[in-house]
Amino acid sequence: MQLKNLPNSSLRVISGLLIGIGCILVSISPSAFIMIFLALLLLLCSYELSTFFAQASRISRQSVFVLSLIGGVIGFFNPIGDWLSYLVVIQCIAYVVFLYFPRLTLSNTQLIFGSLIYPGMCLGILANYMVDVTESYPVLLLYFTLIWSSDVGAYYFGKNFGKRKLLENVSPKKTIEGLLGGGLVALVCSLIWAYSCIDIDTFGVILLGIITWLACSYGDLVQSKIKRTFGVKDSSNLIPGHGGYFDRFDGFIFAGPFFVITHYLAV
């Protein structure tokens, strides 16, 4: 049976498993493979983001793609050190605050230059840290598991217990119960790491889990806000059953600088 003939739910499971296995393999690979993986992710997400501007001018689409790549390069080489991470986090927090004011809209120009930050610098900063950090455990795997646990918890608790909408004007299916459930599962994941093989105190790992959970959850909403602005459902159809890479890794990208700063302070 060909993949295209499978039900959408089956495609989603198969695609998710393949992506998960690939991410795990990258996480335990040498830093060069991590850099290549994150660079490819930046290229794909930048391209997908540029397609949101299909109704805008040709120059606008090209500008988004190029500016996002420039942001990634700036984030990776980090010319002003730790300050860049803090500035990006402040800007990302501003995006989150913006979600709660539905009457406010961003112009195309603001969204174009916003691509410097997200996905650009967010991925660049994450790549810089993951490549340079020399720990006795795979930090990228820690990050992935915190992201995945948050997503799985949010999906399970939202589907089974979700009643109160989180931000209905941005993402109608997301609920407060789902958000809290994601935090609970991320906390359990943090405790498992804390009592296993990493050299961070328990409080530090718990803080890392909480920060990653919140940033990941709201990163998904920020991307949903951008898509809703342009009337786009999925960033692409490159991943069967999941949409695009920007859809699949939106929270992972947005939470990157938050994770970097928290992990740096924790160790």
Residue pairs with C-beta under 8 A, 6 or more apart in sequence:
3 11
3 14
3 240
4 240
6 14
8 241
9 241
10 241
11 240
11 241
12 240
12 241
12 242
13 241
14 240
14 241
15 239
15 240
15 241
15 242
16 241
16 242
19 239
19 242
19 248
20 148
23 144
24 141
24 144
26 33
26 34
26 37
26 140
27 34
27 138
27 140
27 141
27 144
28 138
28 141
31 130
31 131
31 132
34 127
34 130
34 131
34 140
35 127
35 130
35 131
38 123
38 126
38 127
38 130
39 72
39 127
41 123
41 245
41 249
41 253
42 68
42 69
42 72
42 119
42 120
42 123
42 124
42 127
43 69
44 238
44 244
44 245
44 246
45 68
45 119
45 123
45 235
45 244
45 245
45 246
45 249
45 253
46 64
46 65
46 68
46 69
46 72
46 115
46 119
46 120
47 65
48 235
48 236
48 238
48 244
48 245
48 246
49 64
49 65
49 68
49 115
49 119
49 226
49 235
49 246
50 61
50 62
50 64
50 65
50 68
51 61
51 232
51 235
51 236
52 64
52 226
52 227
52 229
52 230
52 232
52 235
53 60
53 61
53 64
53 108
53 112
53 230
54 61
54 230
55 230
56 108
60 108
60 112
63 112
64 111
64 112
64 115
67 112
67 113
67 115
67 116
67 120
68 115
68 116
68 119
68 120
69 120
70 116
70 120
71 115
71 116
71 117
71 119
71 120
71 121
71 124
72 119
72 120
72 121
72 123
72 124
72 127
73 124
74 84
74 116
74 120
74 121
74 124
75 84
75 88
75 120
75 121
75 122
75 123
75 124
75 125
75 126
75 127
75 128
76 124
76 125
76 127
76 128
77 124
77 128
78 84
78 85
78 124
78 125
78 128
82 261
82 264
84 121
84 125
85 125
85 257
85 260
85 261
86 261
88 117
88 121
88 122
88 125
88 257
89 257
89 258
89 261
91 117
92 117
92 118
92 122
92 215
92 219
92 222
92 254
92 257
92 258
95 114
95 118
95 222
96 218
96 221
96 222
98 104
98 106
98 225
99 167
99 170
99 218
99 221
99 222
99 225
100 167
102 169
102 170
105 229
106 114
106 229
111 226
111 229
118 222
118 253
118 254
119 246
119 253
121 257
122 253
122 254
122 256
122 257
123 253
123 256
125 256
125 257
125 260
126 253
126 256
126 257
126 259
126 260
129 139
129 260
129 263
129 264
130 139
130 140
130 143
133 139
133 263
135 198
135 199
135 267
136 197
136 198
136 199
137 197
137 198
137 199
139 263
142 193
142 198
142 208
143 212
143 252
143 259
144 252
145 189
145 193
146 186
146 189
146 190
146 208
146 209
146 212
146 213
146 216
146 259
147 212
147 216
147 251
147 252
147 255
149 182
149 185
149 186
149 188
149 189
150 182
150 183
150 185
150 186
150 212
150 213
150 216
150 217
150 251
151 182
151 216
151 251
152 182
152 185
153 178
153 181
153 182
153 183
153 184
153 185
153 186
154 174
154 178
154 179
154 181
154 182
154 217
155 178
156 181
156 185
157 177
157 178
157 180
157 181
157 182
157 184
158 173
158 174
158 175
158 177
158 178
158 179
158 181
159 178
161 177
161 178
161 181
162 175
162 176
162 177
162 178
163 175
163 177
164 175
164 176
164 177
165 172
165 174
165 175
165 176
166 174
166 175
166 176
166 178
166 179
166 221
167 174
167 221
170 221
170 224
170 225
170 228
171 220
171 221
171 224
174 220
174 221
179 217
182 213
182 216
182 217
183 210
183 213
183 214
183 217
186 209
186 210
186 212
186 213
187 206
187 209
187 210
187 213
189 209
190 205
190 206
190 208
190 209
190 210
191 202
191 205
191 206
193 205
194 200
194 201
194 202
194 205
194 206
195 202
198 205
199 267
200 208
200 266
200 267
201 266
204 265
204 266
204 267
205 266
207 262
207 266
208 259
208 262
208 263
208 266
211 255
211 258
211 259
211 262
212 255
212 258
212 259
212 262
214 258
215 251
215 254
215 255
215 258
215 259
216 251
216 252
216 254
216 255
217 251
218 254
219 250
219 251
219 252
219 253
219 254
219 255
220 250
220 251
220 254
222 250
222 254
223 246
223 247
223 250
223 254
227 233
227 234
227 235
233 243
234 243
234 244
234 247
235 243
235 244
235 245
235 246
235 247
236 243
236 244
236 245
236 246
236 247
237 243
237 244
238 244
238 245
239 245
239 247
239 248
242 248
246 253
